[in-house]
Amino acid sequence: MLRAVRERVGAMELPNQPAFDQPRASPIRATPFKHRIPPKAAAMTATSSKPRATAGAPMLLPLALLLLLAPLPQPAAAKEQTLPLIANLLSAGLSGLSSLGGAPGATTGTGLRGAGPGEAQGASQSGPDLGSLFKTVFQLACPVLPISLPPFPIRADALCESTGMGQPNNQMACSIFDMLGGMISNPPLNCNPAAISMPASVDAAGKPVPQPLADRRSKGQLPKSFSTKKLLQEEGGTYGWLYKHVQRLQLWGHCGAVGKASGWVAPKGWELLDTPRISSDLRSYGLKVTAVPMAAVVKQGAHLLVLIRGTASSAEWMTDFDYNMQEDAAFGPGLLHKGFLSYAHQLWDGGLQSILESQLAAGTITDITFSGHSSGGTLAGLLAARTQAYLQQGNATSKGAGRKQLPSQAPLLTVVAFAASNVGDDTFAAYFNSKINARNIQYEYDITPQMPCAPKTVACPNLKVPTPNPNGYWPYARLGGLVQLTSSDMPAQPRAWQKMAVYSQSDMCQSPESMGWIAHGVHYCSYFCAFSKYLGDADNMCLLWPAGAGEADKASYCLRGFGADAYPHINPTMFPNPN
């Protein structure tokens, strides 16, 4: 049996299939074969008259074994069983892909091209390209499945409801978590900070940016959400400035790890105080680095700014997936996300506390802003809460503890979080909303801010990062201060952006790459685009569709670096003209 599988896999024609070292064991337990391979699938495995040993053949073995040995649902049960089947299929296939390493110059996880040897723009310790990865898996899967697949069951505008992740003891949802865990193994480590242009120090209206944001708590409480259009008019330039510098940090954080060590360039007019690090196991990349920068602390006058990048390496992704909850009074009351809490402790103890203490003791700091994207946005909230608890202690513990005297007038603590995940329960959310001047900025089709699901996220004891709970769920809550970005806020191609919700349910077999493209657009490009009109910035990643008359001079493409500029260039059938 194994010999036959190897011969079939070795004979497959798979475009651009990269090599890898060793496949990891599939998490799916094989069961006796119950279905014949359809003729169409058999034809796929016989594209050559004699077996051809390809570099990617060993990687495909776990997937091929699953296709041959796993029981498939009968048509009557197809609707109920399709989702766990696809989740298991992807988990098994992607676990084999997890050790892939592309050559320098491959498309990077941000959609930007990492530079090859000798190129000036940067470097990328590459992993598999998500679009090609999905295409390869489904090229094998779709001809074998004896059922007609429905659209992707993941709705970009309602992740928790469409997947059941918010339902206690939902094993189907746990399969999706398992699938996601397989997808993100060994993503590329980017080093290309110059790919993000430095934002101007004034916005489109000529006002200096960034500005310390006004305290918008009403009677000591953050509102659940803000009136977005009015707030963007007043603060949109500051949001755009912060977002671009956070992404510059994102593309610099692993430069040292991939052998391109250089100091992070602070924004013009700002003093760089430190770049606090977190521990990071990069052995799966063949690197011996054990710690990498996660944040940058800069100062201008009375304004202290803490920028925090998002997730990059597979080790960091596994920390994100550790959504077990625990108490930690140093951050406030209630239950908190265990994984994010561990990184917040490292940043606090690894330099942030000492910087804050030193700067506050001087008595000149009036505003402290924490800003980050994705997991960095989540950490921004946690670190603001930790700073608040620190300030509340005042000078009570200073005597005999070597602690410097703090000013009696505490600075205003502000959080500007882009696409931050949920981080605590109702108790912590109530505390946070009463203490922190926050803007939780989210694009309507971005799935990251919807996770972990509120008010409940399914507990999954059998994942790679187990999250067991006797109740079958973990009790998450949303923080206040929502600034909801919509497709109508996009200065270019708003109709194409509106279609992102439709694209997210593209047919699995017809357009398997679309999940990766959608994730890139809604989680990354959307924020560049929405804020660009307030910065007057044409490098805005707004274009999803080929540029119309005059558009190319005013906007740039979201999918640059993916081998084509816009969605219809890749698959015109799945991305019809929205205009």
C-alpha positions as CSV (number, residue, x, y, z in Angstrom):
1,M,0.0,0.0,0.0
2,L,2.7,2.5,1.0
3,R,4.7,1.7,-2.1
4,A,1.7,2.3,-4.3
5,V,1.0,5.6,-2.6
6,R,4.6,6.8,-3.0
7,E,4.5,5.9,-6.7
8,R,1.3,7.8,-7.2
9,V,2.5,10.8,-5.3
10,G,5.8,10.7,-7.1
11,A,4.1,10.8,-10.5
12,M,2.0,13.9,-9.7
13,E,2.7,17.1,-11.6
14,L,2.6,19.8,-9.0
15,P,3.6,23.3,-10.2
16,N,6.3,25.1,-8.2
17,Q,6.4,22.5,-5.5
18,P,9.2,23.4,-3.0
19,A,11.3,20.9,-1.2
20,F,11.2,20.1,2.5
21,D,13.1,18.1,5.0
22,Q,10.9,15.7,6.9
23,P,7.1,15.4,7.1
24,R,5.6,15.6,10.5
25,A,3.2,12.8,11.5
26,S,-0.4,13.4,10.5
27,P,-2.7,14.2,13.5
28,I,-5.4,12.1,11.8
29,R,-5.7,8.5,12.8
30,A,-6.0,6.3,9.7
31,T,-9.0,4.0,9.4
32,P,-9.7,1.2,6.9
33,F,-10.3,2.3,3.3
34,K,-13.9,2.3,2.3
35,H,-14.1,4.2,-1.0
36,R,-12.7,3.6,-4.4
37,I,-10.7,6.4,-5.9
38,P,-12.8,8.1,-8.7
39,P,-11.5,7.8,-12.2
40,K,-10.7,11.5,-12.3
41,A,-8.4,11.1,-9.3
42,A,-6.8,8.1,-10.8
43,A,-6.0,10.1,-13.9
44,M,-4.4,12.8,-11.8
45,T,-1.9,10.3,-10.4
46,A,-0.9,9.0,-13.9
47,T,0.4,12.1,-15.6
48,S,3.6,10.4,-16.5
49,S,4.2,6.9,-18.0
50,K,6.8,6.1,-15.3
51,P,7.1,7.4,-11.7
52,R,9.0,10.6,-11.4
53,A,10.7,11.4,-8.1
54,T,9.8,15.0,-7.3
55,A,11.4,17.1,-4.5
56,G,7.9,17.6,-3.0
57,A,6.9,13.9,-3.0
58,P,7.7,13.1,0.7
59,M,5.7,16.1,1.8
60,L,2.6,14.8,0.1
61,L,2.6,11.4,1.7
62,P,0.5,12.4,4.8
63,L,-2.1,14.0,2.6
64,A,-2.2,11.1,0.2
65,L,-2.5,8.6,3.0
66,L,-5.5,10.6,4.3
67,L,-7.1,10.6,0.9
68,L,-6.7,6.9,0.5
69,L,-7.5,5.7,4.0
70,A,-9.8,8.1,5.6
71,P,-13.6,7.3,5.5
72,L,-15.5,9.9,3.5
73,P,-19.0,11.0,4.2
74,Q,-21.9,9.5,2.2
75,P,-23.9,12.0,0.2
76,A,-26.8,12.0,2.7
77,A,-24.4,13.1,5.5
78,A,-22.3,15.3,3.3
79,K,-23.6,18.6,4.7
80,E,-23.0,17.7,8.3
81,Q,-19.6,16.0,7.8
82,T,-18.0,18.2,5.1
83,L,-16.6,20.8,7.5
84,P,-14.7,18.4,9.8
85,L,-13.6,16.4,6.8
86,I,-12.0,19.5,5.2
87,A,-10.6,20.6,8.5
88,N,-9.0,17.2,9.0
89,L,-7.8,17.1,5.4
90,L,-6.1,20.5,5.7
91,S,-4.7,19.7,9.1
92,A,-3.1,16.5,7.8
93,G,-1.9,18.0,4.5
94,L,-0.6,21.2,6.0
95,S,1.3,19.4,8.8
96,G,3.4,17.8,6.1
97,L,3.9,21.3,4.5
98,S,5.0,22.8,7.8
99,S,8.7,22.3,7.3
100,L,8.7,23.8,3.8
101,G,11.4,26.4,3.1
102,G,11.3,28.6,0.0
103,A,14.3,30.2,-1.6
104,P,15.1,33.9,-0.8
105,G,13.0,36.1,-2.9
106,A,9.8,34.1,-2.4
107,T,6.5,35.7,-1.6
108,T,6.4,36.6,2.0
109,G,3.6,36.3,4.6
110,T,2.8,40.0,4.3
111,G,2.4,39.9,0.5
112,L,5.7,41.8,0.0
113,R,8.6,40.2,-1.8
114,G,11.5,39.5,0.4
115,A,14.9,40.3,-1.3
116,G,17.2,37.6,-2.5
117,P,21.0,37.6,-1.9
118,G,22.6,40.9,-2.8
119,E,19.3,42.8,-3.0
120,A,19.0,46.0,-1.0
121,Q,15.4,46.0,0.0
122,G,15.5,43.2,2.7
123,A,15.4,39.5,3.2
124,S,12.9,36.8,4.0
125,Q,13.5,33.5,5.8
126,S,10.7,32.0,3.8
127,G,8.0,29.4,4.5
128,P,5.2,28.2,2.2
129,D,3.1,30.7,0.3
130,L,-0.4,30.4,1.6
131,G,-2.1,30.7,-1.8
132,S,0.0,28.0,-3.4
133,L,-0.3,25.8,-0.3
134,F,-4.1,25.8,-0.4
135,K,-4.1,25.2,-4.2
136,T,-1.8,22.2,-3.8
137,V,-3.9,20.6,-1.1
138,F,-7.2,21.1,-2.9
139,Q,-5.8,20.0,-6.2
140,L,-5.3,16.6,-4.6
141,A,-8.5,16.7,-2.5
142,C,-11.2,17.9,-4.8
143,P,-11.0,15.1,-7.4
144,V,-11.0,12.4,-4.7
145,L,-14.0,13.6,-2.7
146,P,-17.2,11.8,-3.8
147,I,-19.4,14.8,-2.9
148,S,-20.0,18.3,-4.2
149,L,-18.3,20.7,-1.8
150,P,-20.2,23.7,-0.5
151,P,-18.6,27.2,-0.2
152,F,-16.1,27.7,2.5
153,P,-18.0,27.5,5.8
154,I,-16.1,30.5,7.2
155,R,-18.0,33.8,6.9
156,A,-15.6,36.7,7.2
157,D,-18.3,38.9,8.7
158,A,-19.5,36.2,11.3
159,L,-16.6,33.9,12.1
160,C,-17.9,32.5,15.4
161,E,-21.5,32.0,14.2
162,S,-20.5,30.3,10.9
163,T,-18.0,27.9,12.4
164,G,-19.5,27.1,15.8
165,M,-16.4,28.3,17.6
166,G,-18.6,30.0,20.1
167,Q,-20.4,26.8,21.0
168,P,-19.2,24.7,24.1
169,N,-18.0,21.2,23.4
170,N,-18.2,21.7,19.6
171,Q,-15.7,19.2,18.2
172,M,-16.3,20.4,14.6
173,A,-15.1,23.9,15.7
174,C,-12.0,22.2,17.3
175,S,-11.2,20.7,13.9
176,I,-11.1,24.2,12.5
177,F,-8.7,25.3,15.2
178,D,-6.6,22.2,14.3
179,M,-6.7,23.3,10.6
180,L,-5.6,26.8,11.5
181,G,-2.8,25.4,13.6
182,G,-1.6,23.5,10.6
183,M,-1.9,26.4,8.2
184,I,0.5,28.6,10.2
185,S,3.4,26.3,10.7
186,N,6.7,28.1,9.9
187,P,5.4,31.2,8.2
188,P,8.2,33.4,6.6
189,L,10.3,35.6,8.7
190,N,10.3,38.9,7.0
191,C,13.1,41.5,7.0
192,N,12.1,44.4,4.7
193,P,11.2,47.5,6.8
194,A,11.9,49.7,3.8
195,A,8.9,48.2,2.0
196,I,6.7,50.4,4.2
197,S,7.2,54.1,3.3
198,M,7.7,56.5,6.2
199,P,4.5,58.4,6.8
200,A,4.5,62.2,6.7
201,S,4.6,64.1,10.0
202,V,1.5,66.0,8.9
203,D,-1.8,64.7,7.8
204,A,-3.8,65.5,4.7
205,A,-5.2,68.6,6.4
206,G,-1.7,69.9,7.4
207,K,-2.1,69.0,11.1
208,P,1.0,67.5,12.9
209,V,0.7,63.7,13.5
210,P,0.6,61.8,15.7
211,Q,-1.5,63.8,18.2
212,P,-2.1,62.5,21.8
213,L,-5.7,61.4,21.6
214,A,-8.4,63.1,23.8
215,D,-9.8,61.1,26.7
216,R,-13.2,60.0,25.3
217,R,-14.4,58.1,28.3
218,S,-17.9,59.3,29.4
219,K,-18.4,59.4,33.2
220,G,-15.3,57.3,33.6
221,Q,-16.3,54.6,31.1
222,L,-15.4,53.8,27.5
223,P,-18.5,53.6,25.2
224,K,-19.1,50.2,23.6
225,S,-18.4,51.9,20.2
226,F,-17.7,55.3,18.7
227,S,-19.3,57.2,15.8
228,T,-16.6,56.2,13.3
229,K,-17.0,58.8,10.6
230,K,-16.7,61.8,13.0
231,L,-13.8,60.1,14.9
232,L,-11.9,59.4,11.7
233,Q,-12.1,63.0,10.6
234,E,-10.5,64.0,13.9
235,E,-8.0,61.2,14.5
236,G,-7.7,59.3,11.2
237,G,-4.3,60.8,10.4
238,T,-2.9,59.7,13.8
239,Y,-4.3,56.2,13.2
240,G,-2.6,56.0,9.8
241,W,0.7,57.2,11.2
242,L,0.7,54.7,14.0
243,Y,-0.3,51.8,11.7
244,K,2.5,52.4,9.2
245,H,5.1,52.5,12.0
246,V,3.8,49.4,13.6
247,Q,4.1,47.6,10.2
248,R,7.6,49.0,9.8
249,L,8.4,47.3,13.1
250,Q,6.7,44.1,11.9
251,L,9.0,43.9,8.9
252,W,12.1,44.6,11.0
253,G,11.5,42.4,14.1
254,H,13.3,39.4,12.7
255,C,16.0,41.1,10.7
256,G,18.6,40.1,13.3
257,A,17.4,36.5,13.3
258,V,17.9,36.1,9.5
259,G,21.3,37.7,9.6
260,K,20.4,41.3,8.6
261,A,21.0,43.0,11.9
262,S,20.4,46.7,11.9
263,G,18.8,49.2,14.3
264,W,15.2,50.1,13.9
265,V,14.9,53.6,12.5
266,A,12.7,55.7,14.8
267,P,10.1,58.1,13.3
268,K,11.5,61.5,12.4
269,G,11.7,63.7,15.5
270,W,11.3,60.8,18.0
271,E,14.0,59.4,20.3
272,L,14.3,55.6,20.3
273,L,14.6,54.4,24.0
274,D,14.5,50.6,23.6
275,T,13.3,47.7,21.6
276,P,12.1,45.1,24.2
277,R,12.3,41.5,23.3
278,I,10.4,38.2,23.8
279,S,11.8,34.7,23.8
280,S,11.2,32.9,20.5
281,D,12.2,29.4,19.6
282,L,13.3,29.5,15.9
283,R,14.9,26.1,15.7
284,S,12.2,25.0,13.2
285,Y,13.8,27.6,10.9
286,G,17.3,26.3,11.4
287,L,18.1,29.3,13.6
288,K,19.7,29.5,17.0
289,V,18.2,32.8,18.0
290,T,16.3,32.7,21.3
291,A,14.9,36.2,21.6
292,V,13.6,38.8,19.1
293,P,12.3,42.4,19.3
294,M,8.6,42.7,19.8
295,A,8.2,46.4,20.6
296,A,9.8,49.8,20.2
297,V,9.6,52.6,22.8
298,V,10.0,56.1,21.5
299,K,9.6,59.6,23.0
300,Q,8.9,63.0,21.7
301,G,8.5,65.8,24.3
302,A,5.9,64.8,26.9
303,H,4.6,61.9,24.7
304,L,5.8,58.4,25.3
305,L,4.8,55.8,22.6
306,V,5.0,52.0,22.7
307,L,4.7,50.3,19.3
308,I,4.1,46.5,19.3
309,R,4.3,44.3,16.2
310,G,2.1,41.3,15.4
311,T,2.7,37.6,15.3
312,A,5.5,36.4,13.0
313,S,7.1,33.0,13.8
314,S,5.4,29.6,14.3
315,A,6.4,29.7,18.0
316,E,4.5,33.0,18.4
317,W,1.5,31.6,16.6
318,M,1.4,28.7,19.1
319,T,1.4,31.3,21.9
320,D,-1.5,33.0,20.2
321,F,-3.4,29.7,20.2
322,D,-2.9,29.2,23.9
323,Y,-6.2,30.8,24.8
324,N,-6.5,29.1,28.2
325,M,-7.4,31.7,30.8
326,Q,-5.9,32.6,34.1
327,E,-6.0,35.3,36.7
328,D,-3.1,37.8,37.2
329,A,-3.7,40.7,39.6
330,A,-0.8,42.7,38.2
331,F,-2.9,43.3,35.1
332,G,-6.2,43.8,36.8
333,P,-9.1,41.6,37.9
334,G,-10.6,38.8,35.9
335,L,-9.4,36.0,33.7
336,L,-6.9,36.7,30.9
337,H,-5.5,34.9,27.8
338,K,-2.6,32.8,29.0
339,G,-0.5,33.1,25.8
340,F,-0.7,36.8,25.4
341,L,-0.2,37.2,29.2
342,S,3.2,35.4,28.9
343,Y,4.5,37.9,26.3
344,A,3.2,40.9,28.2
345,H,5.2,39.7,31.3
346,Q,8.3,39.4,29.1
347,L,8.0,42.9,27.7
348,W,7.2,44.4,31.0
349,D,10.1,42.7,32.9
350,G,12.4,42.9,29.9
351,G,12.8,46.7,29.9
352,L,9.4,48.4,29.7
353,Q,8.9,48.8,33.4
354,S,12.3,50.4,33.9
355,I,11.8,52.8,31.0
356,L,8.4,53.9,32.3
357,E,9.7,54.3,35.8
358,S,12.7,56.4,34.6
359,Q,10.6,58.6,32.3
360,L,7.8,59.1,34.8
361,A,10.2,60.0,37.6
362,A,11.4,62.9,35.5
363,G,7.9,64.3,35.8
364,T,7.7,65.4,32.1
365,I,5.4,62.7,30.6
366,T,1.8,63.6,30.2
367,D,0.6,61.0,27.7
368,I,1.5,57.3,27.1
369,T,0.2,55.6,24.0
370,F,0.3,51.9,23.3
371,S,-0.3,50.9,19.7
372,G,-0.1,47.6,17.8
373,H,-1.6,45.4,15.2
374,S,-3.2,41.9,15.6
375,S,-1.5,40.2,18.6
376,G,0.5,43.5,19.0
377,G,-2.8,45.3,19.5
378,T,-3.9,42.7,22.1
379,L,-0.6,43.2,23.9
380,A,-1.1,47.0,23.7
381,G,-4.2,46.6,25.8
382,L,-2.6,44.3,28.3
383,L,0.5,46.5,28.8
384,A,-1.7,49.6,29.3
385,A,-3.6,47.7,32.0
386,R,-0.3,46.7,33.6
387,T,0.9,50.3,33.5
388,Q,-2.4,51.4,35.1
389,A,-2.0,48.9,37.9
390,Y,1.6,50.1,38.3
391,L,0.6,53.7,38.6
392,Q,-2.2,52.9,41.0
393,Q,0.4,51.5,43.4
394,G,1.9,55.0,43.4
395,N,4.8,55.5,45.7
396,A,3.5,53.1,48.3
397,T,6.2,50.5,47.6
398,S,9.0,52.9,46.8
399,K,10.7,53.0,50.2
400,G,13.3,50.2,50.5
401,A,12.5,48.8,47.2
402,G,14.7,50.9,45.1
403,R,11.8,52.3,43.2
404,K,11.9,55.9,42.0
405,Q,9.3,58.5,43.1
406,L,6.4,58.8,40.6
407,P,4.6,62.0,39.9
408,S,1.3,62.6,41.7
409,Q,-0.5,63.4,38.5
410,A,-0.6,60.2,36.4
411,P,-0.3,60.5,32.6
412,L,-3.3,59.6,30.3
413,L,-3.0,56.0,29.1
414,T,-4.3,55.5,25.6
415,V,-4.5,52.4,23.5
416,V,-4.8,52.4,19.7
417,A,-5.2,48.8,18.7
418,F,-5.7,47.6,15.1
419,A,-7.4,44.2,14.7
420,A,-6.7,43.1,18.3
421,S,-8.0,39.8,19.6
422,N,-10.2,39.4,22.6
423,V,-8.0,39.0,25.7
424,G,-10.1,38.7,28.9
425,D,-13.5,38.0,30.5
426,D,-16.3,40.4,31.5
427,T,-14.6,41.3,34.7
428,F,-11.4,42.4,33.0
429,A,-13.3,44.2,30.3
430,A,-15.2,46.3,32.8
431,Y,-11.9,47.2,34.6
432,F,-10.2,48.1,31.3
433,N,-13.1,50.2,30.1
434,S,-13.0,52.3,33.2
435,K,-9.3,52.9,33.2
436,I,-8.0,53.1,29.7
437,N,-8.7,55.6,26.9
438,A,-8.9,53.1,24.0
439,R,-9.6,52.9,20.3
440,N,-10.2,49.3,19.2
441,I,-10.1,49.7,15.4
442,Q,-11.5,46.8,13.4
443,Y,-12.4,46.3,9.7
444,E,-15.8,44.7,9.3
445,Y,-14.6,41.5,7.6
446,D,-11.4,40.9,9.6
447,I,-11.7,37.6,11.4
448,T,-8.9,38.2,13.9
449,P,-10.8,40.6,16.2
450,Q,-13.6,38.1,16.4
451,M,-11.3,35.6,18.1
452,P,-11.4,34.1,20.7
453,C,-15.2,34.2,20.4
454,A,-17.2,36.2,22.9
455,P,-19.0,35.4,25.1
456,K,-17.8,31.8,24.7
457,T,-15.0,30.1,22.9
458,V,-15.0,26.3,22.6
459,A,-12.5,24.5,24.8
460,C,-10.5,21.9,22.8
461,P,-8.4,19.5,24.9
462,N,-6.8,17.6,21.9
463,L,-5.2,20.5,20.0
464,K,-1.5,21.0,19.5
465,V,-1.9,23.6,22.2
466,P,-4.6,22.0,24.4
467,T,-7.2,24.3,25.8
468,P,-9.3,22.1,28.1
469,N,-12.1,23.4,30.4
470,P,-14.6,21.3,32.3
471,N,-17.4,23.7,31.2
472,G,-16.5,23.1,27.5
473,Y,-15.7,26.8,26.8
474,W,-13.7,29.8,27.9
475,P,-15.6,33.1,28.8
476,Y,-14.2,35.9,26.6
477,A,-15.5,39.4,26.3
478,R,-15.1,42.4,24.0
479,L,-13.3,45.5,25.1
480,G,-15.0,48.9,24.6
481,G,-14.0,51.8,22.3
482,L,-14.8,50.1,19.0
483,V,-14.0,52.0,15.9
484,Q,-15.6,50.0,13.1
485,L,-14.2,50.4,9.6
486,T,-16.5,49.5,6.7
487,S,-16.0,49.0,3.0
488,S,-17.6,52.4,2.4
489,D,-14.7,54.0,4.3
490,M,-12.3,52.8,1.6
491,P,-11.1,55.7,-0.6
492,A,-10.7,53.5,-3.6
493,Q,-12.8,50.6,-5.0
494,P,-15.3,50.4,-2.1
495,R,-17.6,48.0,-4.1
496,A,-14.7,45.6,-4.5
497,W,-14.0,45.8,-0.7
498,Q,-17.7,45.1,-0.1
499,K,-17.3,41.9,-2.0
500,M,-14.8,40.5,0.5
501,A,-17.7,39.0,2.4
502,V,-18.8,37.1,-0.7
503,Y,-15.3,36.1,-1.7
504,S,-14.8,34.6,1.8
505,Q,-17.3,31.9,0.8
506,S,-15.8,31.0,-2.5
507,D,-16.2,27.5,-3.6
508,M,-13.5,25.3,-2.0
509,C,-12.5,23.4,-5.1
510,Q,-12.8,26.2,-7.6
511,S,-10.8,28.8,-5.7
512,P,-8.9,27.3,-2.7
513,E,-6.4,30.1,-2.7
514,S,-9.1,32.7,-1.9
515,M,-8.9,32.1,1.9
516,G,-5.3,33.2,1.9
517,W,-6.0,36.2,-0.3
518,I,-9.0,37.3,1.8
519,A,-7.0,37.0,5.0
520,H,-4.3,39.3,3.6
521,G,-6.8,41.8,2.3
522,V,-9.0,42.1,5.4
523,H,-6.4,41.8,8.1
524,Y,-3.6,43.8,6.5
525,C,-4.4,46.0,3.5
526,S,-7.8,47.2,4.8
527,Y,-6.2,49.4,7.5
528,F,-3.6,50.9,5.2
529,C,-6.4,51.8,2.8
530,A,-8.9,53.2,5.2
531,F,-6.5,55.6,6.8
532,S,-4.7,56.7,3.7
533,K,-7.1,59.5,2.8
534,Y,-6.4,61.1,6.1
535,L,-2.6,60.9,5.5
536,G,-2.8,61.8,1.8
537,D,-0.9,58.6,1.1
538,A,-1.0,56.9,-2.3
539,D,1.0,53.9,-1.1
540,N,-2.2,52.6,0.5
541,M,-2.8,49.0,-0.8
542,C,-6.4,49.9,-1.7
543,L,-6.6,48.3,-5.1
544,L,-8.2,44.8,-5.3
545,W,-9.4,45.2,-8.9
546,P,-7.3,46.3,-11.8
547,A,-6.9,50.1,-11.6
548,G,-9.3,52.2,-13.5
549,A,-8.7,55.5,-15.1
550,G,-6.6,57.7,-12.8
551,E,-6.6,55.1,-10.0
552,A,-3.1,53.8,-10.4
553,D,-1.7,57.2,-9.6
554,K,-3.7,57.5,-6.4
555,A,-3.5,53.9,-5.0
556,S,-1.4,50.8,-4.9
557,Y,-2.3,47.1,-5.1
558,C,-3.1,45.0,-2.0
559,L,-1.8,41.8,-3.6
560,R,1.5,43.1,-4.9
561,G,4.1,40.4,-4.5
562,F,1.6,37.5,-4.9
563,G,2.6,37.0,-8.6
564,A,-0.2,39.3,-9.8
565,D,-1.6,42.6,-8.9
566,A,-5.3,42.0,-8.4
567,Y,-7.8,39.3,-7.6
568,P,-9.2,38.8,-11.1
569,H,-5.8,38.4,-12.6
570,I,-5.5,35.3,-10.4
571,N,-9.0,33.9,-10.8
572,P,-11.4,36.0,-12.8
573,T,-14.2,33.4,-12.4
574,M,-14.3,33.7,-8.6
575,F,-13.8,37.4,-8.6
576,P,-16.3,38.9,-11.0
577,N,-16.3,42.6,-11.8
578,P,-18.1,44.3,-8.8
579,N,-18.7,47.6,-10.6
